[in-house]
Structure formats: C-alpha cells, structure tokens
C-alpha cells in the first residue's frame, strides 16, 4: 500500500505543480488576504489618528461667544462656515456642521434650552467619528453649564445623579485586540479551502474531462489508494496555503500601526504556533470534502461552481459570531470549522484553549476527513464517474 500511495502522490504532485491554476490558487490568496488585513488596520489607525487634531465648522458662532471660548480652551480649531456649508456636508466635502440659531444667546441668558443643530450625513461611516465627537463636546458643555447654574442656586450638582455607575473592565488587552483580529482566523480558515481547491478539481473532474481518469482507473490499483494519494497532495497544498496566510498576516500586522488604535503590536510566537496547530487539522477535512464534492461534478466548470459554494461553509461561523454572541458549548468543538473559529479566538485573547477542546476539534476534523476520503474511493469504484460527463 505504501508504494502504491507513494506512486500516486508523486504523479499527482507533479501534475499539480505544473498546473498554473493550482499554484495561483495556493499562493495568491495568502498574499491578497494579509495585504487586505494590513490595509484595513492601517486605515483604521489613520482614521483615529486624524481625530487627534480636532476641528469644527461653526455657523452662527457670534451668537454663542461663551461656547466658542469653551471649545477653544479644549483644543478645538474653529472654522467659520460659508453659505454653502450644508451643501458641502451633503456632497461629502464636510463631515459635520454645527449651526447656532440667532436666538441662542437670548434663550441661554434666560435659562431656557438653547438649540444647536448638528448637521451631518449620518449614513456616511467616514463622518461618524467627527459627528460623535461634536455631540460629546456639546453635551459636555451643556452638562457643565447646568452644574454651574445649580451651584449658583445653592444646589449641589450631585443631586441630579442619585446613582453613580462605575464600569470595571476585566478584559485584558489581548481580549480587546482579539475583537479586532477576528478577521485573521477567517482568512486562515478560508486559505485551507482555497489553497487546495484547484488541485481537488483537477484531480477529479479535470481528469474526467481530459479523459485521463479512465486510463488511471484501468491500472490494477485499489481505488482507496488512488483517493488517498489525491487527498494527500490536495492536503499539502491546502496546509501550505494556510501557513503562508498566517505568516504573511503576522508580517502585515507587524507593519500596521496597531498601537495607535489601542492594540498591542502583532502576534507572539506562542500564539502563532498555537493558531497553526489549531488550523492545520482543518486542511485534511477541507481537501477531503472538496475531492468528494468535485467527484460528483461532470465538468471542470461545474466542479468550480460547487466548490465555490462550499467556501461559504467556513465563513458562516464568523458571520454568525459577528452578529450574535456565541457562548461555547461542548458540542461546538466537534463541529469544524466552528470549533477552529472558537479556539483561535481564545488563542488571540491570550487564553490557552483546553486540551480536550483542541483534541475534540482535531479528532472531529480528521474523522470527517476520513469519511470523505472513503466516499471518494467509493465514487472511483463506480463506472458512472467515467461516463457521467459524456
């Protein structure tokens, strides 16, 4: 059996290495994914860094000289608004505009609520930080004035706060960083499925379409050995793609200014090793599932369609976790790739996963992979796999 499988692996490996589509599939995604991660965190840092030099555009500043002085004392640079300021906000040239009504000073002096309008396009994500900052500043100014008015009347401002709520954050910096780094495990898990996809297609539907599968099956070789050899080569491409994605993501994160957004810089060697150990058992499962699904396809294009739909499976846990908080249960660690998503999130948070959870996730992945390889071998035993595309 060893010699037979070795011969199949050698043939399939040479065929996969010569296939440009297989190489591009295994190498391009590990490059594109980390680059996107780096650009994303760099963009976030630049957006936050831009707020370090705050400014505000005011219309009707002459009606509230006290407010203007308070804003300047707190480090804001004030700009007078032009006549077309509202149009600039609508066009996206201006993030936020503060409009002070002519009756502001009269209402303010009489102790009545003075109206201030904050004009912005609230549907634009780029202006959200500027709008939030302007609202916070105006609310702080209003609370300050209210406290002074109470003191002037001999009333302590604390009487309006019968309950003082103090937030005690027990989350470590690693846990805060993990909330933003959840995109990294998603890319690494996707690399397991994308890296070997073209190899799986070429080893099944591709060979059937070229007519070489019939010649291969004429050899006196057990079909399970053929399936095993194809699976090993596909797994090698899948695992290589996942490792490259992880390493390049680490390099990309080390170059991004993570400290500017309150994150500790990069991932440690222990975390990298742990994440790799958690993801690698998923590569055999992804390869086996792709071989099994592609063996049903009647052509190369049909196999591409089915395996492209298969890519949504590893993305589902990440989408669900981003919308609905998931409380880990024991059965979840037996459901790849959900188990890998949960374990990698713990690793990014600085928490070492329980050994039984790691063992259960790896065992489940290898068990499902074995079932899929066995199913592929059974498919190769059928004449239908040769004549289905004719």
Order of alpha helices (4+ residues) and beta strands (2+ residues): alpha-alpha-beta-alpha-beta-alpha-beta-alpha-beta-alpha-alpha-alpha-alpha-alpha-alpha-alpha-alpha-alpha-alpha-alpha-alpha-alpha
